[in-house]
C-alpha cells in the first residue's frame, strides 16, 4: 500500500509540474539558506581555529601595565623557563622599520625577542638558524626573516649570510623561516624579521623595558597549573596588585571562539528555518486545494472500500514527497553554491556540512508531515456520499 501511495503521489505531483515547483520553492529556499549559511560559518570557523591552533593552545600571553617602578628585564623573563611548570618563556616587542638591500626596499615589521620565541610560536626554519642567547647578551646585529621578505627584497629565499639594512643599520641574515601556507583569509603576507630583544632596544626609541612576553606550558593539559603558577609569581613581583598585569590563555580563546561560532550557527540555522516553515504553509495550502479538487476521487475510493488510514496515508505521503523533493533540490543548489564560493575564496576551507544536510532533511520531512496532516485528515474524514455529490 505504501508503494502504491508513493506512485499516486508522484503521479499527482507530475500532473501539475509548475504548481508543484512553486509549492516546493519555499522548501528549496529554506534548505538552501540553512545548508549554505551553516556550511560557510563552519568553513570560516575551521580556518580561524586552524590558525589559532597553529600558534598553539598551550600559550600564555602576559601584558604588564604597571611595573611598580621595577621594570622587567629580558633575562628575568627567560628565567621563567627554568620553572618546571613552564616549557619556554620569551619577551616580545614590535616596531616598524624601513628595510633595504641594494636594489629594493619596503616597510618591515620587526620583532625583538629571545631564542625561546621560535618554539613558543611554532616557527619553522627553511634555512639557517634562529636567534641564540649569545646574540641577545651581546646585542648583535643579526636577523631572521620570513620567506616573503626574502622574496620581496632579494628575489630568492636562499639569502642566509646576506646583509639587510633596517633603519640604516646593517644586519646579517642568519636564518630564513620556511614558507607558510595560508590557512585563513586573515593571513595577509607581510615582511617580518626577528632580532635580539636587546638590539631592538637600541634600534627603536619606543622599546625600552619588557611590557609583554609569552610563556608556554608543556602541553594543553598543564595550562591551568602553568597559569596559576605564573599568576602567583607575578603577584609576588608586582606587590600583589592583580590589576598591574593580565594573562591571556590561548586555550580559553579557542573555547570562546568555538562557543561563539556554535551559537552563530544555531542562530543562522534558526533564521533559515523560518523559510522552511513558510514553505510548509505553502504545502498545506496546495494540499487543501488538492483535497478539494479530488473530492470525487476520495468519494469513489471510499465507496469501494478505502479506509480512513488509506486516504490519510496517501495525502501524507504526497505532502512528504513534495517536501523531500524540494529539500533535495535545495541541497543540490547549496552544493553548487559552496563550490563557487570555495573557488572565489580559496584561502578558506569551505565544504558542504553534512550535519546541516541531515538537519535539513529531517526538518523538511517534519514540515511535510506536520503541515500535510490537516489536509490529509480533512480528506480522510470526508463521507463517501457527500464526496460523491461534490461538483
C-alpha positions as CSV (number, residue, x, y, z in Angstrom):
1,X,0.0,0.0,0.0
2,X,2.9,2.4,0.8
3,X,4.5,1.8,-2.6
4,X,1.2,2.4,-4.3
5,X,0.7,5.6,-2.3
6,X,4.1,6.8,-3.5
7,X,3.3,6.1,-7.1
8,X,0.0,8.0,-6.8
9,X,1.8,10.9,-5.0
10,X,4.4,11.1,-7.8
11,X,1.6,11.0,-10.5
12,X,-0.3,13.8,-8.8
13,X,2.9,16.0,-8.5
14,X,4.0,15.3,-12.1
15,X,0.5,16.2,-13.4
16,X,0.9,19.8,-12.4
17,X,4.7,20.5,-12.6
18,X,4.6,24.3,-12.3
19,X,2.2,24.3,-9.3
20,X,4.3,21.6,-7.6
21,X,7.5,23.5,-8.2
22,X,6.1,26.7,-6.8
23,X,4.9,24.8,-3.8
24,X,8.4,23.4,-3.3
25,X,10.0,26.8,-3.7
26,X,9.7,27.7,0.0
27,X,11.3,24.5,1.0
28,X,14.1,24.9,-1.6
29,X,14.9,28.4,-0.4
30,X,14.8,27.3,3.3
31,X,17.1,24.3,2.7
32,X,19.5,26.4,0.6
33,X,19.7,29.1,3.3
34,X,20.2,26.6,6.1
35,X,22.8,24.5,4.4
36,X,24.8,27.3,2.9
37,X,24.8,29.6,5.9
38,X,25.8,26.8,8.3
39,X,28.5,25.4,5.9
40,X,30.0,28.9,5.4
41,X,30.1,29.5,9.2
42,X,31.7,26.1,9.7
43,X,34.3,26.8,7.0
44,X,35.2,30.2,8.4
45,X,35.4,28.8,11.9
46,X,37.6,25.9,10.8
47,X,40.0,28.3,9.1
48,X,40.2,30.6,12.1
49,X,40.6,27.8,14.7
50,X,43.3,26.2,12.5
51,X,45.2,29.5,12.6
52,X,44.9,29.7,16.4
53,X,45.8,26.0,16.7
54,X,48.9,26.6,14.6
55,X,50.2,29.0,17.2
56,X,49.4,26.5,19.9
57,X,46.8,26.1,22.6
58,X,49.5,25.9,25.4
59,X,50.3,29.6,25.1
60,X,50.0,32.3,27.8
61,X,50.4,35.9,26.8
62,X,51.3,38.4,29.6
63,X,50.9,42.1,29.4
64,X,52.4,44.4,32.1
65,X,50.5,47.6,32.7
66,X,52.3,48.8,35.9
67,X,55.8,47.5,36.7
68,X,55.8,49.3,40.1
69,X,58.9,51.3,39.0
70,X,60.8,48.0,38.7
71,X,60.9,47.2,35.0
72,X,61.1,43.7,33.8
73,X,64.3,42.6,32.1
74,X,64.6,40.2,29.2
75,X,66.7,37.7,31.2
76,X,64.2,37.8,34.1
77,X,61.5,36.7,31.7
78,X,63.6,33.9,30.0
79,X,64.5,32.6,33.5
80,X,60.8,31.6,33.9
81,X,61.6,28.7,31.6
82,X,63.7,27.2,34.5
83,X,60.5,26.5,36.4
84,X,59.1,23.0,35.9
85,X,55.6,24.5,35.2
86,X,56.8,26.2,32.0
87,X,58.3,24.9,28.8
88,X,59.6,28.3,27.3
89,X,59.4,32.0,28.0
90,X,60.3,34.9,25.8
91,X,59.7,38.7,25.7
92,X,58.3,40.3,22.7
93,X,58.3,43.9,21.3
94,X,57.4,45.2,17.9
95,X,58.4,48.1,15.7
96,X,58.0,49.1,12.1
97,X,61.2,49.9,10.3
98,X,62.3,50.5,6.7
99,X,64.2,47.5,5.2
100,X,66.6,47.9,2.3
101,X,69.1,45.9,0.3
102,X,71.0,47.1,-2.7
103,X,68.0,47.1,-5.1
104,X,64.8,47.0,-3.1
105,X,63.2,48.4,0.0
106,X,60.0,48.3,2.0
107,X,58.2,48.6,5.3
108,X,59.0,45.7,7.6
109,X,57.6,44.6,11.0
110,X,60.4,43.7,13.3
111,X,60.0,41.7,16.5
112,X,62.6,41.8,19.3
113,X,62.7,38.6,21.2
114,X,64.9,35.7,22.6
115,X,65.6,32.1,21.4
116,X,62.5,30.6,23.1
117,X,60.2,32.6,20.9
118,X,60.6,30.2,18.0
119,X,59.4,27.2,20.0
120,X,56.5,29.1,21.6
121,X,55.2,30.4,18.3
122,X,55.9,27.3,16.3
123,X,58.2,29.0,13.8
124,X,59.9,26.7,11.4
125,X,63.2,27.5,9.7
126,X,63.7,27.0,6.0
127,X,67.4,27.6,6.3
128,X,70.0,28.9,8.7
129,X,69.3,29.3,12.5
130,X,67.2,31.2,14.9
131,X,68.4,33.7,17.5
132,X,70.8,32.5,20.2
133,X,71.3,33.5,23.8
134,X,74.7,35.0,22.9
135,X,73.0,37.2,20.3
136,X,70.8,38.7,23.0
137,X,73.6,39.1,25.5
138,X,75.9,40.8,23.1
139,X,73.3,43.0,21.3
140,X,74.4,41.5,18.0
141,X,73.0,42.8,14.7
142,X,71.6,39.6,13.3
143,X,68.1,38.9,11.9
144,X,65.9,36.1,11.0
145,X,63.4,37.0,8.2
146,X,60.4,35.3,6.8
147,X,60.3,33.8,3.3
148,X,58.1,36.6,2.0
149,X,60.7,39.3,3.0
150,X,63.4,37.3,1.3
151,X,61.4,37.1,-1.9
152,X,60.4,40.7,-1.9
153,X,63.9,42.1,-1.2
154,X,66.2,39.6,-2.8
155,X,64.0,37.6,-5.2
156,X,65.0,34.3,-3.6
157,X,64.6,32.6,-0.3
158,X,68.3,31.5,-0.2
159,X,69.7,34.6,1.5
160,X,71.3,33.2,4.7
161,X,74.5,35.1,5.2
162,X,73.4,38.2,3.2
163,X,73.0,41.6,4.8
164,X,70.0,43.8,5.1
165,X,69.6,47.4,6.3
166,X,67.0,48.2,9.0
167,X,66.5,51.9,9.6
168,X,70.0,52.4,8.1
169,X,71.7,49.8,10.3
170,X,73.2,46.7,8.7
171,X,72.0,43.3,9.9
172,X,73.3,39.9,8.9
173,X,70.6,37.4,8.0
174,X,71.3,34.3,10.0
175,X,68.1,32.4,9.1
176,X,65.0,32.4,6.8
177,X,61.7,30.9,8.0
178,X,60.0,28.2,6.0
179,X,57.3,29.4,3.7
180,X,53.9,29.1,5.3
181,X,50.7,28.1,3.5
182,X,47.8,30.4,4.3
183,X,45.1,28.7,6.3
184,X,42.8,31.7,6.6
185,X,41.8,34.7,4.6
186,X,43.0,36.8,7.6
187,X,46.7,35.8,7.0
188,X,48.0,38.6,4.8
189,X,51.5,38.3,3.6
190,X,53.8,40.9,5.1
191,X,57.5,41.5,5.6
192,X,58.7,40.3,9.0
193,X,62.0,40.0,10.8
194,X,63.1,38.7,14.2
195,X,66.1,40.3,16.0
196,X,67.5,40.1,19.6
197,X,65.4,42.0,22.1
198,X,68.4,44.0,23.3
199,X,69.2,45.0,19.7
200,X,65.7,46.3,19.2
201,X,66.1,48.4,22.3
202,X,68.9,50.2,20.5
203,X,67.1,50.3,17.2
204,X,63.8,51.8,18.4
205,X,63.3,54.6,20.9
206,X,59.8,53.2,21.8
207,X,61.2,49.9,23.1
208,X,62.8,50.1,26.5
209,X,61.7,47.6,29.1
210,X,59.7,44.4,28.8
211,X,55.9,45.0,28.9
212,X,54.8,41.9,27.0
213,X,56.0,38.3,27.0
214,X,54.9,34.8,26.2
215,X,55.1,31.7,28.3
216,X,54.2,28.2,27.1
217,X,53.3,25.1,29.2
218,X,54.5,21.6,28.5
219,X,51.1,20.7,26.9
220,X,47.5,21.8,26.8
221,X,46.6,19.6,29.9
222,X,49.0,21.6,32.1
223,X,47.7,25.0,31.1
224,X,45.8,25.6,34.4
225,X,48.8,24.7,36.5
226,X,51.1,26.9,34.5
227,X,48.6,29.9,34.6
228,X,48.2,29.6,38.3
229,X,51.9,29.4,38.9
230,X,52.5,32.4,36.6
231,X,49.8,34.4,38.4
232,X,51.4,33.6,41.7
233,X,54.9,34.7,40.5
234,X,53.6,38.0,39.0
235,X,51.6,38.8,42.2
236,X,54.8,38.4,44.2
237,X,56.7,40.5,41.7
238,X,54.1,43.3,41.5
239,X,53.2,43.8,45.1
240,X,50.0,41.6,45.0
241,X,48.4,44.0,42.5
242,X,46.3,41.9,40.2
243,X,45.4,45.0,38.1
244,X,49.1,45.5,37.2
245,X,49.1,42.7,34.7
246,X,46.9,40.5,32.6
247,X,47.3,36.9,31.4
248,X,45.6,35.7,28.2
249,X,45.1,32.0,27.9
250,X,45.2,30.7,24.3
251,X,43.0,27.6,25.1
252,X,40.4,29.9,26.6
253,X,40.4,32.0,23.4
254,X,39.8,28.7,21.4
255,X,37.0,27.7,23.7
256,X,35.4,31.1,23.4
257,X,35.7,31.1,19.6
258,X,34.1,27.7,19.4
259,X,31.2,28.7,21.7
260,X,30.6,31.9,19.7
261,X,30.6,30.2,16.3
262,X,28.4,27.3,17.6
263,X,25.9,29.9,18.8
264,X,26.1,31.8,15.4
265,X,25.5,28.5,13.5
266,X,22.4,27.8,15.6
267,X,21.2,31.4,15.2
268,X,21.6,31.4,11.4
269,X,20.1,28.0,11.2
270,X,17.1,29.2,13.1
271,X,16.7,32.2,10.8
272,X,16.9,29.9,7.8
273,X,14.4,27.5,9.3
274,X,11.7,30.3,9.1
275,X,11.9,29.9,5.3
276,X,11.2,26.2,5.8
277,X,8.1,26.9,7.9
278,X,6.9,29.3,5.2
279,X,7.4,26.5,2.7
280,X,5.4,24.2,5.0
281,X,2.5,26.7,4.9
282,X,2.7,26.6,1.1
283,X,2.5,22.8,1.2
284,X,-0.6,22.9,3.4
285,X,-2.2,25.4,1.1
286,X,-1.7,23.4,-2.0
287,X,-2.7,20.2,-0.3
288,X,-6.0,21.7,0.8
289,X,-6.6,22.8,-2.9
290,X,-5.7,19.2,-4.0
291,X,-8.1,17.7,-1.5
292,X,-10.9,20.0,-2.8
293,X,-10.1,19.1,-6.4
294,X,-10.1,15.4,-5.7
295,X,-13.1,15.2,-3.6
296,X,-15.0,12.9,-6.0
297,X,-11.9,10.7,-6.3
298,X,-11.9,10.4,-2.5
299,X,-15.6,9.5,-2.5
300,X,-15.1,6.8,-5.1
301,X,-12.2,5.3,-3.3
302,X,-14.1,5.2,0.0
303,X,-17.2,3.8,-1.7
304,X,-15.1,0.8,-2.9
305,X,-13.6,0.2,0.5
306,X,-10.7,2.5,1.1
307,X,-10.3,3.1,4.8
308,X,-9.6,6.3,6.8
309,X,-6.0,5.2,7.2
310,X,-5.5,4.6,3.5
311,X,-6.7,8.1,2.5
312,X,-4.7,9.7,5.3
313,X,-1.6,7.9,4.3
314,X,-2.0,8.8,0.6
315,X,-2.2,12.5,1.2
316,X,0.5,12.5,4.0
317,X,2.9,10.7,1.6
318,X,2.1,13.2,-1.1
319,X,2.9,16.2,1.2
320,X,6.1,14.4,2.3
321,X,7.2,13.7,-1.2
322,X,6.7,17.4,-2.2
323,X,8.8,18.5,0.8
324,X,11.6,16.0,0.3
325,X,11.9,16.7,-3.4
326,X,12.2,20.4,-2.6
327,X,14.8,19.5,0.1
328,X,16.9,17.5,-2.4
329,X,16.8,20.4,-5.0
330,X,17.8,22.8,-2.2
331,X,20.8,20.6,-1.2
332,X,21.9,20.3,-4.8
333,X,21.8,24.1,-5.3
334,X,23.6,24.5,-2.0
335,X,26.4,22.2,-3.1
336,X,26.9,24.2,-6.3
337,X,26.9,27.5,-4.4
338,X,29.5,26.3,-1.9
339,X,31.7,25.1,-4.8
340,X,31.5,28.5,-6.3
341,X,32.3,30.3,-3.0
342,X,35.3,27.9,-2.4
343,X,36.7,28.8,-5.8
344,X,36.3,32.6,-5.1
345,X,37.8,32.3,-1.6
346,X,40.5,29.6,-1.8
347,X,42.1,30.6,1.5
348,X,39.0,29.2,3.3
349,X,38.2,25.5,3.7
350,X,34.5,25.6,2.7
351,X,32.7,22.3,2.2
352,X,29.1,21.0,2.4
353,X,28.2,20.5,6.1
354,X,26.7,17.0,6.3
355,X,25.3,17.9,9.7
356,X,23.4,20.8,8.2
357,X,22.3,18.5,5.3
358,X,20.8,15.9,7.7
359,X,19.1,18.6,9.8
360,X,17.6,20.0,6.6
361,X,16.3,16.5,5.5
362,X,14.9,15.8,8.9
363,X,13.3,19.2,9.3
364,X,11.9,19.0,5.7
365,X,10.3,15.6,6.5
366,X,8.9,17.0,9.7
367,X,7.5,20.0,7.8
368,X,5.9,17.8,5.1
369,X,4.2,15.5,7.6
370,X,3.3,18.3,10.0
371,X,1.8,20.7,7.5
372,X,0.3,17.9,5.5
373,X,-1.5,16.3,8.4
374,X,-4.5,18.7,8.4
375,X,-5.3,18.4,4.7
376,X,-4.8,14.6,4.9
377,X,-7.1,14.3,7.9
378,X,-9.7,16.5,6.2
379,X,-9.6,14.3,3.1
380,X,-9.8,11.1,5.2
381,X,-12.8,12.3,7.2
382,X,-15.0,13.0,4.2
383,X,-18.1,10.9,4.0
384,X,-18.4,8.9,0.7
385,X,-22.0,10.2,0.0
386,X,-21.0,13.8,0.4
387,X,-17.8,13.4,-1.6
388,X,-19.6,11.7,-4.5
389,X,-22.2,14.5,-4.6
390,X,-19.5,17.2,-4.8
391,X,-19.4,19.2,-8.0
